[in-house]
Each structure stands twice: as C-alpha cells, then as structure tokens.
C-alpha cells in the first residue's frame, strides 16, 4: 500500500498498440523530454531548502526533487520525493543508501556527466519505494522511512528537520526558473487572493507551505513517473495535483506547435465572451459544441442559451449579445413554446421553440431568447407563472424579446472543443496564420503506460470569468478527469464516492443526482449550491467547504489535476482574473470498476430527452462499458508489453522510459504494483 496514497483506490491503460509502434512512440517521448530539459537546465541550482540536505540535479524535469544526506562518515542516503500528502506529515518517496564513494560523479563534470553518474549509481544500488513519515508531535521534528518490504528506518540525520522544512524540500521548484508559469508564494497565486471570502482556516491550509492542497486525503504529486503509476493504480477518489505537470511531463498536457506555453499564452486573459466570440466569428461557427452558464443576482447559476443535447455555441453567444425583437400576438395560438429561464426557482421565461411561418418567427424570434417586456412593462423579477398568466389576458399582446439575458454575470463558457477554440483565438490574432499544430493531451498514457483503456477523442476547454463557478454535481460518465490550467487560478473540490459524495450532494441541494433520487417528502427549494468567492458565504455554502472528507486543490497555470468525475465535485475560478483550462477524460481498470459499480448512472437520459431534446447521440456510461472497453486479459497483455518496451528502449537508446522500473521501486514494491494492477483488471471484468 505504500505505492499510492491511502484511500486512492486501484489501477489504469491505453488502447492496445503493437510493440514496434509503442517502442517508436516511447523514443519520441524521450526526444520531447530533452526539449523540455533544455528549457530548465540554464536555471538549475544546487541550493537545498535545508542545510541538512544536499540537492541533486534532476535527471529530467519531470523527476521529483532528490536529496542526499550523510548517515555517517562512510555512508550516504538519498531521497527522491514522489508525493506530498494533505495531512502534512507523510510523503511517498524513493529511498536508497550507498557508500559515499558511490555518490561521487563517475561520468565527468557537467550536466551529461551528472546524468551518467546518477544512472550508474541507480544501476548499482537502486531505490526502494516507501513512505517518509513524521515521528514528532505536532510541528516537532523526527522522521522515519517505511519501505515496501515493511522495513522501517529511523532517519536520525534528519531529526532536526521540521515538517515545514520537509514540505519545502518536497515542493522545491526554484530550479525551473522562468520555465514556470507561476511562482509559489507570490500574492497573485495564493488561495487568499483566489478566494478571499472563503473560511480563513481553509485558505491557510491551502497556502501553507505553498502545497495548494487541503484535506488529509488530497495529494500533491511532484514526480512524473509516480503520476503515471497513479494512473495505473488509482481511481482518484480525491484530487491529485501535479504542479507544473502539464509541461514537465511531455505528452501529459496539450500543446500548440509542440509547446504548452504557446497554448497558455493564447488563453491568457481570455474570458467567457472572448472565447465564444472567437469560436463563432473566427472559428468553427455557431454550430460548434459549447454551453454557457451565468449567475443571476439573488437567483444563482443558470444555463444561458438553448438547453438540450443539440445546443450549439451560437445560442450561448447570442445569450450575451444584444438583439431585441418585438412581437404583437393576436387572438389564437401563439405558435410559440417557452419555459422558465431559471428552472430551479421558476423565474423568468425563455423561448423554447417557434413554429415556422408564425408571427414570432417572422419577427425574428428564435429559441433561446428571453422575455424582457410585456405590455410595455419590464418582467425583471417576475415568476414564470406571472409571465405565463399574461397570455390568458386580453389580446393583442405586445411582447419584447432579447437574445441577451439581462443581469447575467460571472459567465462560464464550457465544453467547447479545445482545438477549435485555440485555433480561433490564434486566427483572430493572426488571420494569415499558415500552420496550426494542436496536440491533444494524454499522449504519454498511450506511449508510456499500460493503464488507459479508453479516452475521450477530443479534449474540451473551459473559459470562466473571475469568480465564476460550477455547482456541486457529478458527470454523466464517471471517469478519471484531467484538468490542465492554462491561465488564472482554479479551486477544485471533491468528496470520495459513496456516502461522502451523497451527503455533499444533499447539502448542496442536488437531490436529483442522489443515487436513490430525491429524499421522500422533501421538496426541491432553490438552486444547487456552489462556493462563490466574490461575496460573503451563506451558512449553507460554508457547510459545503467544511464537509467531512472534502479535498480541495488550488491549481495554477501549468498545473495538472486528476480526479474522479463520478465523485460529487465543484469548481470555482479565482476572484482576481479569468481562468482557462483544458479537460479530458480517461478510463482505467480501477475507474472502470467504479463506473460499473454505479449502474443507476449508466443511462442518464430519459426516453423523452433522447427523442425530443437531442441527447440521442450523447455518449453514456453504458455505451462505453459495452462497446469500447477491452477484456481484462488484453489489458494485462499490454501491461506486460510496456515492460518489454521500456527494456528494449533502454538497451537501444540509453533513455529510460517514464514508468517506474524494478530498480526504482524495489522487488517488494514492484510485486505490489503488479498485484494491485491485476486485481483492478479482475474487478473491471466482473
């Protein structure tokens, strides 16, 4: 169990490829790694956060911070940090001991010499996987390592290191220099700046040591190989954040022209309306995928534009664009269908459908328009029943409609195709752009792991205004969701599936999402809650953030976050600037088992929604399980093949693969990983 965070479930693998093809891909990953290494090598520093530690240069940017310290006059120990746990007193590490002579460089001076020396030491001695734990009381010092073979080693040489010192060592990133898109500790990137109205104790927890995690089960992963190991072994019941991971580990994050920073630059400062405008006017057009939500003061968040499975981004853009139409309705049929603008609270009215050749259609009324005036009076603040009742009165009846929803603020444009929006933003800036090369995120999972068995074909991109939110919810397909932040700050919170998730949904008022449906005898009152940052929170909103087992992460530009979307979760964009992020989902043996264990969510749409509301083409959990998931024996075969690929690559090129090998995690750790992976595959098939 020391190989993954406690409470982190099981395993994960990519669609089968031939050995030769995967081998070629792995060499390509190694080349991309060298490009990233070139970015950071000029800023490398040997300074360690504590005088008790000597920092060793990273062999690759994705590697976790590694340190040496003396055990006695003849022996030295080395620690490579893999993960920092939210409790603040436990770390997943690689540990080894060797003679001091073995620690000295064997390959000459300079970066290549250091790398050769590190490789030779690793081959001679090897690491063992384990957990570094505090043995002190409170903030007191004292540390020991528990290895996968159950051996416990007390680290007397580090007995004076405080938990804060150890956290700073684990999170060390100063050697990345200007390659980073943000710097920990800068006021702009603190939780206190992103969420100034949230409870002080939660903000202090997020900002403590700069880890950006809150909750004992939240995890900060600091090593790329371990991040891939979690993909094989974990179903991510609580979020895992990988600082700078979108660019540190090649093939994890999306890129433009081969560079994550190009994509981040294109998204920087872009808010929801900017993104919609670019996509509609400079990109794929109004029929492109996308939705828009906004907040109506005093009435919570609503969807703007036409709802339903076929709604295009054009409807969303119209909802924030002025276009007024006046219609005079005579006696007889309206030839117009409308519904509440705010379904939860039954306020306002929005056009749902319009008959061809009707007076409304001839005047230019289209689905998605909102009612603004009736008989010359503003309908702001009117209930749906009050608006509907006016049509029972005398005719003719003059009604004004507008595509723009009045008063909507803190807009959030979601579920747009990332490649389409990125190209539109770049073409708006440079209409003569000749080449555009967008690389989908997650390529490394197909090239270097044996865990991803299904993935979304196209990643999506979300652009949120400062302070925009999502309400507490779970996704249609419960998968491992990866979020790559491009600009701004994003606070993402989740409760583990099961009882904790159900209770969080109940607290938020999302009773329609409960496993057993709405509580008997309990009425739906008000909308589903989120966690705003622009105003003081209500007691119910504070209760969400103080929910037992809730894990919260603060993600900033370049960070990658992995979490299970089958959990109850919500997100809030930072209060000080817009936030953009790319999302993509994958399924692994562990997460597939979790998806199958929630049969009530496999068919989320009613017959009416499928026949009338455009959800007939929407992918569901049942379709994924029945049509797209391979058999367990194929997954295990592919898992074995990746080991062979890594060995072949090391022999041919001298470059090691991204997955942890037996030398790195020890015999006991290697056996534990393979056993847990096999167990997860068996669960998947059952």
C-alpha positions, 0 to 999 in steps of 0.5 A: 500500500505504500505505492499510492496514497491511502484511500486512492483506490486501484489501477489504469491503460491505453488502447492496445498498440503493437510493440514496434509502434509503442517502442517508436512512440516511447523514443519520441517521448524521450526526444520531447523530454530533452526539449523540455530539459533544455528549457530548465537546465540554464536555471538549475541550482544546487541550493537545498531548502535545508542545510541538512540536505544536499540537492541533486540535479534532476535527471529530467524535469519531470523527476521529483526533487532528490536529496542526499544526506550523510548517515555517517562518515562512510555512508550516504542516503538519498531521497527522491520525493514522489508525493506530498500528502494533505495531512502534512506529515507523510510523503511517498518517496524513493529511498536508497543508501550507498557508500559515499564513494558511490555518490561521487560523479563517475561520468565527468563534470557537467550536466551529461556527466551528472546524468551518467553518474546518477544512472550508474549509481541507480544501476548499482544500488537502486531505490526502494519505494516507501513512505517518509513519515513524521515521528514528532508531535505536532510541528516537532521534528523526527522522521522515519522511512517505511519501505515496501518490504515493511522495513522501517528506518529511523532517519536520525540525520534528519531529526532536526528537520521540521515538517515545514522544512520537509514540505519545502524540500518536497515542493522545491521548484526554484530550479525551473526558473522562468520555465514556470508559469507561476511562482509559489508564494507570490500574492497573485497565486495564493488561495487568499487572493483566489478566494478571499471570502472563503473560511480563513482556516481553509485558505491557510491550509491551502497556502501553507507551505505553498502545497495548494492542497487541503484535506488529509486525503488530497495529494500533491504529486511532484514526480512524473513517473509516480503520476503515471503509476497513479494512473495505473493504480488509482481511481482518484477518489480525491484530487491529485495535483501535479504542479507544473505537470502539464509541461514537465511531463511531455505528452501529459498536457496539450500543446500548440506547435509542440509547446504548452506555453504557446497554448497558455499564452493564447488563453491568457486573459481570455474570458467567457465572451472572448472565447465564444466570440472567437469560436463563432466569428473566427472559428468553427461557427455557431454550430460548434459544441459549447454551453454557457452558464451565468449567475443571476443576482439573488437567483444563482447559476443558470444555463444561458442559451438553448438547453438540450443535447443539440445546443450549439455555441451560437445560442450561448453567444447570442445569450450575451449579445444584444438583439431585441425583437418585438412581437404583437400576438393576436387572438389564437395560438401563439405558435410559440413554446417557452419555459422558465429561464431559471428552472430551479426557482421558476423565474423568468421565461425563455423561448423554447421553440417557434413554429415556422411561418408564425408571427414570432418567427417572422419577427425574428424570434428564435429559441433561446431568447428571453422575455424582457417586456410585456405590455410595455412593462419590464418582467425583471423579477417576475415568476414564470407563472406571472409571465405565463398568466399574461397570455390568458389576458386580453389580446393583442399582446405586445411582447419584447424579446432579447437574445441577451439575458439581462443581469447575467454575470460571472459567465462560464463558457464550457465544453467547447472543443479545445482545438477549435477554440485555440485555433480561433483565438490564434486566427483572430490574432493572426488571420494569415496564420499558415500552420496550426499544430494542436496536440491533444493531451494524454499522449504519454498514457498511450506511449508510456503506460499500460493503464488507459483503456479508453479516452475521450477523442477530443479534449474540451476547454473551459473559459470562466470569468473571475469568480465564476463557478460550477455547482456541486454535481457529478458527470454523466460518465464517471471517469478519471478527469484531467484538468490542465490550467492554462491561465488564472487560478482554479479551486477544485473540490471533491468528496470520495464516492459513496456516502461522502459524495451523497451527503455533499450532494444533499447539502448542496441541494442536488437531490436529483443526482442522489443515487436513490433520487430525491429524499421522500417528502422533501421538496426541491427549494432553490438552486444547487449550491456552489462556493462563490468567492466574490461575496460573503458565504451563506451558512449553507455554502460554508457547510459545503467547504467544511464537509467531512472528507472534502479535498480541495486543490488550488491549481495554477497555470501549468498545473495538472489535476486528476480526479474522479468525475463520478465523485460529487465535485465543484469548481470555482475560478479565482476572484482576481482574473479569468481562468482557462483550462483544458479537460479530458477524460480517461478510463482505467481498470480501477475507474472502470470498476467504479463506473460499473459499480454505479449502474443507476448512472449508466443511462442518464437520459430519459426516453423523452430527452433522447427523442425530443431534446437531442441527447440521442447521440450523447455518449453514456456510461453504458455505451462505453462499458459495452462497446469500447472497453477491452477484456481484462486479459488484453489489458494485462497483455499490454501491461506486460508489453510496456515492460518489454518496451521500456527494456528494449528502449533502454538497451537501444537508446540509453533513455529510460522510459517514464514508468517506474522500473524494478530498480526504482521501486524495489522487488517488494514494491514492484510485486505490489504494483503488479498485484494491485494492477491485476486485481483492478483488471479482475474487478473491471471484468466482473 
